Amino acid sequence: MTAVEDRPPETATGDTGATGSTGAGKDTRVAGDTGTTSSVLYTYDLAPTKKQGRRWGAYNVFTLWANDVHSLGNYAFAIGLFALGLNVWGILAAFALASVLLFLLLTLSGFMGHKTGVPFPVMSRIAFGIRGAKIPAAVRGIVAIAWFGIQTYLASAVLSALLIAMFPGLRGLDSNSLLGQSTLGWISFLALWALQLLIVSYGMQMIRRYMAFAAPTTLITMLALAVWMFVRADGSISLSVDAPLTGGAMWLQILQAAALWVVIYGTFVLNFCDFTRSARSRGSIVRGNVTGIPLNMLFFAVIVVVLSGAQFKLDGHVITSPTDIVRTIPNMFLLVTASLALIALTVAVNLLANFVAPIYALIDLFPRRLNFRRAGVVSAVVGLVILPWNLYNSPVIVNYFLGGLGALLGPLFGVIMADYWLLRKSRVNVPDLYSEDPQGEYHYSRGFNPRAVAAFVPAAAVAVVVALVPYFHAAAGFSWFVGAFLAAVLYAVIADRARQIKDVDGEAIAVDAE
């Protein structure tokens, strides 16, 4: 859908029939006979996408992961495993296990987007109700906006370092402090902030094109960096630090690392439908996920072990990020090329994981005032005014505020997936997702599904306690799984199975996909 368009709500009075199965047989009604779509629930940006004209193929899905997996934050996390004492084979095992889990979760989530053609805030209405869905959308949006600002700050730090390397005279602009940032830091941050806002202002089509450009650039750059380090280390690497983990401690670290890697993608698992709603077929999702998750993640793991193992062999130190290596490149041309590639990569990750989700969440919260472009501006401004560098440099805020919110994503996922796959068996009445009719399938009780809330709240409480209370430190990495499992089980037990379930597509009220 094009961001610059701000179309008025359409009505669901088309004459396109939609046949689907129900618990009592076939439903042959016209898709639009639920009445007029609500202007509070339906806008051009939130509308389902037409099945004809969807453009996202396997390569586009692959580029999601080719960009997102190779983020600076992910490299810092993975290299940290080497520093904690996990050897090369342990790191590879952790990422192999995590990639299998993520492939399964993301494929199930992606199929939901392809089936319905709706973004995450609308998808949430299926389980939580037309008004209750604002809860998961708001949680996902808050987490994303905070990390949008933080990722922009990390990219701006790379840009500042590059500018000083190219123009040493700028070092004077990096010595003062204004609200926690130097003058050069502000210039770098605002430049990348504005670039991302410009890309988003042209809608999902421009994001898709940017990813297609950034993905091969990222992969080639990281591969070249690993080869360069391998050659510097005389063709060999250290397989571990001097005192590696062994036995039970090693296997526990492998399991925790795999779990934490899944948690990192807990946000993406929820709103993957924002992208697959434009996928051509289920096959394109599967093929894109196969190459983008198991294969790409193992490629990522190999890069990690080469970078960290080679550096450790050279000087006995473990790097904290690829930027530590980039800064040591002696050739200015190669330094500039590598730095720009890292910046392009971080921008791509931000657009995917941290910009699209809050845009749809804001549109859902303020449908009469915001479209894709305006919501992008609001999201970006909030990401600026929270001064994200101060958040990033505060362990309390990162660990407790963002960590606590992150722990809520597992229970949300558990409820949504249990409702869609176990209860409804992928049957969705898409037009009713946009209807305020009290008899509508997703109206529940005043727009809220009390059973979904009843499953979410206790599971979320347990997940947050496991994630944040020091006593449960050993299990903190599994909080997402604990919350998701508890919520799914609770909802499966208390869900209303007497409610009639219809399967009606949204073609009568759909808009063109990008």
Buried (B, 14 or more C-beta within 10 A) or exposed (E): BBBEBBEEBBEBBBEEBBEBEBEEEEBEBBBBBBBBBBEBBBBBBBBBBBBEEBEBBBBBBBBBBBBBBBBBBBBBBBBBBBBBBBBBEBBBBBBBBBBBBBBEBBBBBBBBBBBBBBBBBBBBBBBBBBBBBBBBBBBBBBBBBBBBBBBBBBBBBBBBBBBBBEEEEBEEBBEEEEEBBBBBBBBBBBBBBEBBBEBBBBBBBBBBBBBBEBBEBBBEBBBBBBEBBBEBBEEEBBBBBEEBBEEEEBEEBBBBBBBBBBBBBBBBBBBBBBBBBBBBBBEBBBBBBBBBBBBBBBBBBBBBBBBBBBBBBBEEEBBEBBBBBBBEBEEEEBBBBBBBBBBBBBBBBBBBBBBBBBBBBBBBBEBEEBBBBBBBBBBBEBBBEBBBBBBBEEEEBBEBBBBBBBBBBBBBBBBBBBBBBEBBEEBBBBBBBBBBBEEBBBBBEEBBBBBBBBBBEBBBBBBBBBBBEEEBEEBBBBBBBBBBBBBBBBBBEEBEEEEEBBBBBBBBBBBBBB
